[in-house]
Amino acid sequence: MLNEARSHHRSVARRLQRESRAAEREGVGRGTPQPEVLQAVQRLSLRQRAVVFLTYWEDLGPASVAELLGISEGAVRRHLARARARLKEVLDGQH
């Protein structure tokens, strides 16, 4: 039981590290987004930021994003949909 718990915690830690690295990469991909877009993206959860970055800045499909983050394609789509809704909400509120 103890080994299973430790394994789970290591797995979670590795996943969080992958997501953090993916979310923190900047300056790669297509152009530089406007400052208000970057600020809005920073307000997303870590996982949503990682999915948005990999999808839009790295131009990866759901399968590639899922593989990099160690989550399912369905989870990628769900996080991306929630991130888009949140970004729309935040960006529409600024104008």
C-alpha angles and dihedrals in degrees: 000000000000092000091050091052092048091048091051092050092049090050092050091047092051091048092050090049091052091048092046093051091048093048095047099051110108138178094034124115130016117359129302118293122230116273093247090055091051090049091050091049090051088059091061123094116270093255093048091050090051092050093047093047095048093044100045108021098035094033094225126157125237093264093054093044090049091051094048094048097038095238134113124272088243090056090050091053092046093050091046092051092049091046092051091050091049093046091050090050093049097042095045089051091057095060 
